[in-house]
Amino acid sequence: MFEAVEELIGEHAELEKQLADPAIHADQTRARRLNKRYAELSPVIATYRSWKQTGDDIATARELAVDDPDFAAEVKDLEILREELTEKLRLLLVPRDPSDDKDVILEIKAGEGGDESALFAGDLLRMYLRYAERVGWRTELIQSTESDLGGYKDVQVAVKAKGGATEPGQGVWARLKYEGGVHRVQRVPATESQGRIHTSAAGVLVLPEAEDVDVEINANDLRIDVYRSSGPGGQSVNTTDSAVRITHEPTGIVVSCQNEKSQLQNKEQALRILRARLLAAAQEEADQEASDARRSQVRTVDRSERVRTYNFPENRISDHRVGFKAYNLDQVLDGELDAVIQACVDADSAAKLAAAQ
């Protein structure tokens, strides 16, 4: 598996060379893309070099230990370090989710259970807001529909990393993507006079926040026709081929402009309009993909495929996907979610690592 690192070393070196070229930074979009990939590869390369160096150090220490027994202890320490670096490198080589660095839109929807479900949705919202506060994320309430008893029928929150910058793979999505699904609660509702334990549920939907779509126009995709302007008066009207019609052949979008006096000005204006229309179309397509992903999660919620149970009488939280169980539900609901989420992260990494071998 580590043989693949040799190729990554070459890619890392080439990226370093490109980023040292001032001309690259004239194109900010390309520069950001190269910087992001460079930042992703840097910890892999650094760990690999330490791993190789430790192997060399172990060989040297073993040779010296033949004549000096004091080096035997150093060999043991180096072997432990080598094992730690091996495991770290294996994890770094696990295929990454390309959305891990993104912020998220988180939606909580009350399910079956009426007022009790809405109150539980409010508890989940408070849990995520407290967790975001603990790890230093920003939150923004987008929209909400409150219930009669102070819970939420549904609520949407944007969760963002402060400053918008994160270490590679350490964005909001990297942690919160495991929260999507049905969350079940078992407790005595405030409205229950007989003290009976009720079970209800709320659905959590998590989506990586879509980035602005950047439109690039390939000149080979354009058909440009010029013709004489038509319309009322003016010396240049009907005397020169100044009007411009641009057809974007892949999409069939047609834009015409004849308001300016020169053909060049009309072409520039037509291209501005075309870019705006292509941007709107691309954004609509991206929004549709996000909407499809959202509906997929909604269908999961409708099927009541629970991912987690919150048992109040036992102060127990259980994640059914990874077998996690702990008896500190009160602390978890106060935002101490790290252990629960880390269990999901570890299970996901182990599955990906097994698949990659």
C-alpha positions in Angstrom: 0.0 0.0 0.0 2.9 2.4 0.8 4.3 1.9 -2.7 1.7 4.4 -3.9 3.4 7.1 -1.8 6.3 7.3 -4.3 3.8 8.6 -6.9 2.4 11.1 -4.4 6.0 12.3 -3.7 6.4 13.2 -7.4 3.0 14.9 -7.5 3.9 16.9 -4.3 7.2 18.0 -5.8 5.5 19.1 -9.0 2.8 21.1 -7.0 5.6 22.8 -5.0 7.3 23.8 -8.3 4.1 25.2 -9.8 3.1 27.1 -6.6 6.5 28.8 -6.7 5.7 30.2 -10.1 4.2 33.8 -9.7 2.3 33.3 -12.9 0.2 30.5 -11.3 -1.3 33.0 -8.8 -2.7 35.2 -11.5 -5.4 32.6 -11.8 -6.8 32.6 -8.2 -9.1 29.6 -8.9 -6.3 27.4 -10.1 -4.0 28.6 -7.3 -6.6 27.7 -4.6 -7.1 24.2 -6.2 -3.3 23.6 -6.3 -2.8 24.8 -2.7 -5.6 22.6 -1.5 -4.1 19.5 -3.1 -0.6 20.5 -1.8 -2.0 20.8 1.8 -3.7 17.4 1.4 -0.5 15.7 0.4 1.9 17.4 2.8 1.1 15.3 5.9 1.3 12.1 3.9 4.7 13.0 2.6 6.0 14.1 6.0 4.8 11.0 7.7 6.2 8.7 5.0 9.6 10.4 5.3 9.6 9.9 9.0 8.5 6.3 8.6 11.4 5.6 6.2 13.9 7.4 8.4 12.8 5.4 11.4 13.4 2.2 9.4 16.9 3.3 8.7 17.5 4.3 12.4 16.3 0.9 13.5 18.8 -0.9 11.2 21.6 1.4 12.5 20.7 0.9 16.1 20.6 -2.9 15.7 24.1 -2.9 14.3 25.4 -0.8 17.1 23.6 -3.0 19.7 25.9 -5.9 18.8 28.8 -4.1 20.4 26.9 -1.8 22.9 23.9 -3.4 24.7 22.7 0.1 25.6 21.4 0.5 22.0 19.0 -2.5 22.5 16.6 -0.2 24.4 16.8 2.3 21.7 15.9 -0.3 19.1 12.7 -1.2 21.1 11.7 2.5 21.3 12.3 3.0 17.6 10.2 -0.1 16.7 7.3 1.2 18.7 7.6 4.6 16.9 7.8 2.7 13.6 4.5 0.9 14.4 2.8 4.2 15.3 4.0 5.8 12.1 2.9 2.8 10.1 -0.7 3.1 11.4 -0.7 6.8 11.0 0.4 6.5 7.3 -2.2 3.7 6.6 -4.9 6.1 7.9 -3.6 9.0 5.8 -3.7 6.8 2.7 -7.4 5.9 3.2 -9.5 7.4 0.3 -10.9 10.8 1.4 -14.4 12.1 1.0 -14.0 15.1 -1.3 -16.6 17.0 0.7 -14.8 16.6 4.1 -13.6 20.2 4.0 -17.0 21.7 3.4 -19.5 23.4 5.7 -22.9 21.9 6.1 -26.6 22.6 6.2 -28.2 20.7 9.0 -32.0 20.1 9.2 -33.9 18.5 12.1 -37.4 17.3 11.5 -39.9 16.1 14.1 -41.3 12.6 13.2 -43.9 10.4 14.7 -44.7 11.3 18.3 -46.4 14.7 18.0 -45.4 17.3 20.6 -42.8 14.9 22.2 -41.0 14.4 18.9 -40.9 18.2 18.4 -39.5 18.7 21.9 -36.8 16.1 21.1 -36.0 17.9 17.9 -35.4 21.0 20.0 -33.1 18.9 22.3 -31.1 17.8 19.3 -30.8 21.3 18.0 -29.4 22.5 21.4 -27.0 19.5 21.3 -25.6 20.5 17.9 -25.4 24.2 18.8 -23.5 23.3 22.0 -21.1 21.0 20.1 -20.5 23.6 17.5 -19.6 26.1 20.2 -17.3 23.6 21.9 -15.3 23.0 18.7 -15.3 26.6 17.5 -17.7 26.5 14.6 -20.2 29.3 13.7 -23.9 28.6 13.4 -26.6 30.5 11.6 -30.3 29.7 12.0 -31.8 29.6 8.5 -35.5 28.9 9.2 -37.6 27.1 11.8 -41.2 26.1 12.5 -41.8 25.9 16.3 -44.3 23.7 17.9 -47.0 24.7 20.5 -44.9 23.4 23.5 -41.7 25.1 22.4 -40.1 22.4 20.3 -39.5 22.4 16.6 -41.5 20.8 13.8 -38.5 21.5 11.6 -35.4 23.7 11.8 -32.5 24.4 9.5 -29.1 25.6 10.6 -25.9 26.4 8.7 -22.8 25.2 10.4 -19.5 26.8 9.3 -15.8 26.6 10.3 -14.7 30.0 11.7 -12.8 31.9 9.0 -13.9 29.3 6.5 -10.5 27.6 6.6 -9.8 24.1 8.0 -7.0 21.5 8.0 -7.5 19.1 5.1 -10.2 16.6 6.0 -11.2 18.5 9.1 -14.1 20.5 7.9 -17.6 20.5 9.4 -18.9 17.8 7.0 -16.0 15.5 8.0 -17.6 15.3 11.5 -21.3 15.9 11.1 -21.9 13.7 8.1 -22.4 10.7 10.4 -25.4 12.5 12.1 -27.8 11.9 9.2 -30.7 9.5 9.9 -33.4 8.8 12.5 -32.6 9.6 16.1 -34.9 7.8 18.6 -35.7 8.9 22.1 -37.0 6.9 25.0 -38.3 8.9 28.0 -41.3 10.0 30.0 -42.8 12.9 28.2 -43.7 16.1 30.1 -47.3 15.6 29.0 -47.4 12.0 30.4 -49.4 11.9 33.6 -49.0 8.1 34.2 -45.2 8.2 34.2 -45.0 5.8 31.2 -42.0 5.7 28.9 -42.7 6.7 25.4 -40.6 6.2 22.2 -40.6 8.9 19.5 -38.1 10.0 16.8 -36.7 12.9 14.9 -34.9 12.9 11.6 -31.6 14.7 11.0 -30.6 15.6 7.5 -27.0 16.7 6.8 -25.8 18.1 3.5 -22.4 19.6 2.5 -23.0 23.2 1.6 -22.8 23.9 -2.1 -20.0 26.2 -3.3 -20.6 28.9 -5.9 -20.4 27.4 -9.3 -17.7 29.0 -11.5 -18.4 29.0 -15.2 -15.7 28.6 -17.8 -16.6 29.2 -21.5 -14.8 27.2 -24.1 -14.4 29.4 -27.2 -14.8 26.2 -29.4 -18.4 25.8 -28.0 -19.5 29.2 -29.3 -21.0 30.1 -32.7 -20.8 33.9 -33.2 -22.9 35.6 -35.9 -22.8 39.3 -36.7 -25.5 41.2 -38.5 -26.7 44.7 -39.0 -28.5 46.4 -36.1 -32.2 47.1 -36.5 -34.2 49.7 -34.8 -34.9 53.5 -34.7 -32.4 56.1 -36.0 -28.7 56.6 -35.4 -25.9 56.9 -37.8 -24.5 53.4 -37.2 -27.8 51.6 -37.4 -28.3 49.5 -40.5 -24.9 50.7 -41.9 -22.4 48.2 -40.2 -22.5 44.6 -39.0 -22.2 45.6 -35.3 -24.9 43.4 -33.8 -23.8 40.1 -32.3 -25.6 36.8 -31.7 -23.8 34.1 -29.7 -25.0 30.6 -29.5 -23.6 28.3 -26.8 -23.9 25.0 -28.7 -23.7 22.5 -25.8 -26.7 24.1 -24.1 -28.4 25.8 -27.0 -28.5 29.1 -25.1 -28.6 32.0 -27.5 -27.8 35.6 -26.6 -28.0 38.7 -28.8 -26.8 42.2 -28.3 -27.0 45.3 -30.5 -27.2 48.2 -28.1 -23.6 49.2 -28.3 -22.1 51.0 -31.3 -19.2 48.6 -32.0 -19.2 44.9 -32.7 -16.5 44.4 -30.0 -18.6 46.1 -27.3 -21.7 44.1 -28.3 -19.7 40.9 -28.2 -18.4 41.7 -24.7 -21.9 42.5 -23.4 -23.3 39.3 -25.0 -20.6 37.2 -23.3 -21.5 38.8 -20.0 -25.1 37.8 -20.4 -24.1 34.3 -21.5 -21.9 33.8 -18.5 -24.7 34.9 -16.2 -27.2 32.5 -17.9 -24.7 29.6 -17.8 -24.0 30.3 -14.1 -27.7 30.3 -13.3 -28.2 27.0 -15.2 -25.2 25.4 -13.5 -26.3 26.5 -10.0 -29.8 25.2 -10.7 -28.3 21.8 -11.6 -26.1 21.8 -8.4 -29.1 22.7 -6.3 -31.1 19.9 -7.9 -28.3 17.4 -7.0 -28.4 18.7 -3.4 -32.2 18.4 -3.4 -32.0 14.8 -4.6 -29.5 14.0 -1.9 -31.9 15.6 0.7 -34.9 13.6 -0.6 -32.8 10.5 -0.3 -32.2 11.2 3.4 -35.8 12.1 3.9 -36.8 8.7 2.5 -34.4 7.0 4.9 -36.1 8.9 7.8 -39.5 7.9 6.6 -38.4 4.2 6.7 -37.4 4.8 10.4 -34.0 3.3 10.0 -32.7 4.5 13.3 -29.0 5.3 13.7 -29.0 6.3 17.4 -31.1 5.9 20.5 -31.2 8.3 23.5 -32.5 6.4 26.5 -33.2 8.9 29.3 -34.2 6.5 32.2 -30.8 4.7 31.8 -28.9 7.9 30.8 -27.7 5.8 27.9 -26.8 6.7 24.3 -26.4 4.0 21.7 -25.2 4.2 18.1 -26.6 1.2 16.3 -24.3 1.4 13.3 -21.0 0.9 15.2 -22.1 -0.6 18.4 -21.1 2.4 20.5 -22.7 2.7 23.9 -22.1 5.1 26.8 -24.0 6.2 29.9 -23.4 9.9 29.8 -26.5 11.0 27.8 -26.8 14.2 29.9 -23.3 15.3 28.8 -23.8 14.3 25.2 -27.0 16.4 25.0 -24.9 19.2 26.4 -22.7 19.1 23.4 -20.0 16.5 24.3 -20.4 14.5 21.1 -16.7 13.8 20.3 -16.6 10.2 21.5 -19.8 9.3 19.7 -18.7 10.9 16.4 -15.2 9.5 16.7 -16.6 6.0 17.0 -18.3 6.6 13.6 -15.1 8.1 12.1 -13.0 5.1 13.3 -15.4 2.6 11.9 -15.6 4.4 8.6 -11.8 4.6 8.3 -11.5 0.9 9.2 -14.0 -0.1 6.5 -12.2 2.1 3.9 -8.8 0.8 4.9 -10.0 -2.8 4.5 -11.5 -2.1 1.1 -8.2 -0.5 -0.1 -6.1 -3.5 0.8 
